[in-house]
Amino acid sequence: MKVQLEKSYPMPATADTAWALLQDIEGVATCMPGAKITERIDATHYKGTVAVKLGPASLSFRGEIEVRGIDPAARSLHLFAKGTDSTGGSAASMDLTAHVEAADGASCNLVGVSEVSMSGKAATFGGRVAGPVADQVLGQFAANFAAKVQAMQAPQQTPGAAASVAAPEPKPLNGLALMWAVFKGWLASLFAAKKS
């Protein structure tokens, strides 16, 4: 099963600040809910994990990230990631192109286009719920990314404050919010079916 996603999120920092974070793969990974880089193989290859907690249950995915291109002039990054869960019952891959667009002198937009492929248990959710789940995960990622770029921007706005400003700890993947998004998607599909 494949899902195409195209999203744009406003960022409370200059395009240069957002671009500095976007090309830092390990820094970007900390913005993804539940994700962690476990090994840097070389400048373009990484290994990592993604952990998801749903109530008492925990799922863990292991995977690889390949940086397929960085274009500083266009402030654009192309990544390919793939992984499997610890039981081998699910697999997923993502081909992502992201870039930073300047909005004005103090803000910008983070724009991403991706194709996500799922197989095994992960694919059984189907396209109807994949969209709401992806929206929830990307929304959490964008909030964490925005908090980081805002913290990076702060020292530039107030000289001498660099030592006291630290990036906030990214929030973990919220399994309950994901389940709520899936439930809302399921309800919407029920009402859509009744109307037709």
Buried (B, 14 or more C-beta within 10 A) or exposed (E): BEBEBEBEBEBBBBBEBBBBBBBEBEBBBBBBBBBEBEEBEEEBEBBBBBBBBEEEEEBBBEBBBEBEEBEEEEBBBBBBBBBBBEEEEBBBBBBBBBBBBBEEEEBBBBBBBBBBBBBBEBBEBEEEBBBBBBBBBBBBBBBBBBBBBBBBBBBEEEEEEEEEBEBEEBBEBBBEBBBEBBEEBBEEEEEEEEEE
